[in-house]
Amino acid sequence: MNHEAVYSLYPNVVSILDDTAYDSDGNEVTVDMTQVNAWVSPEQYARDRQAEYPSIEDQLDMQYWDAVNGTTTWKDAIAQVKADNPKPQE
């Protein structure tokens, strides 16, 4: 069970034990697993971007060579990662 999704979709849930959600009174909360499975963290784009960004060392190297050669390699690489992993509209 995706605990992050359950807590986000069901604000009355305070604990999850063995894939069963409970409210503050210890009552079982019925969870729609279709909704839970369809839920995407609003922060997922940030995790996806972080995994795709070049290393800091590579980014610094790109910036150096861009300054030397008058190119935009670094800006292009970062823009591509952002385009591939857009921030959700709020």
C-alpha positions in Angstrom: 0.0 0.0 0.0 1.3 3.5 -0.9 1.2 5.1 2.5 2.0 8.6 1.1 -1.1 8.3 -1.2 -3.4 7.1 1.6 -2.4 9.9 4.0 -2.8 12.5 1.2 -6.2 11.2 -0.1 -7.6 10.4 3.4 -6.7 13.2 5.9 -8.5 11.4 8.7 -6.1 8.4 8.5 -3.5 8.6 11.3 -2.0 5.1 11.0 -1.6 2.2 8.7 -1.0 -1.3 10.0 -0.7 -4.4 7.7 -2.4 -2.5 4.8 -5.3 -1.4 6.9 -5.9 2.3 7.6 -7.2 3.7 10.9 -8.5 7.0 12.1 -7.7 8.7 15.4 -10.4 6.7 17.2 -8.9 3.4 16.0 -11.7 2.8 13.5 -10.8 1.2 10.2 -11.0 3.6 7.2 -12.2 2.1 3.9 -9.6 2.9 1.3 -10.3 2.9 -2.5 -7.2 1.2 -3.9 -8.0 2.4 -7.4 -7.5 6.0 -6.2 -4.5 5.0 -4.2 -2.8 3.3 -7.1 -3.7 6.2 -9.5 -2.3 8.9 -7.1 0.9 10.6 -8.1 2.9 12.5 -5.5 3.0 16.2 -6.4 6.7 16.0 -5.6 7.4 13.2 -8.0 8.6 15.5 -10.7 11.3 16.8 -8.4 12.6 13.3 -7.7 12.5 12.5 -11.4 14.4 15.6 -12.3 17.0 14.9 -9.6 17.7 11.5 -11.0 18.1 12.9 -14.6 20.3 16.0 -13.9 23.9 15.6 -14.8 26.3 15.4 -11.8 27.5 18.7 -10.3 30.9 18.0 -11.7 29.5 17.5 -15.2 27.4 20.6 -14.9 30.4 22.7 -13.8 32.4 21.3 -16.7 29.6 22.2 -19.1 29.4 25.8 -17.7 33.2 26.2 -18.0 33.2 25.1 -21.7 30.1 27.2 -22.4 31.9 30.2 -21.1 35.1 29.4 -23.1 33.2 28.5 -26.4 30.2 30.8 -26.1 27.8 27.8 -26.2 24.7 26.9 -24.2 25.3 23.2 -23.5 24.5 23.5 -19.8 21.4 25.6 -20.2 20.2 23.2 -22.9 20.8 20.1 -20.7 18.9 21.6 -17.8 16.1 22.8 -19.9 15.7 19.3 -21.4 15.4 17.7 -18.0 12.8 20.3 -17.0 10.9 19.8 -20.2 10.9 16.0 -19.8 9.7 16.3 -16.1 7.4 19.3 -16.0 6.2 20.7 -12.7 2.5 19.9 -12.2 0.1 22.8 -12.4 -1.4 23.8 -9.0 
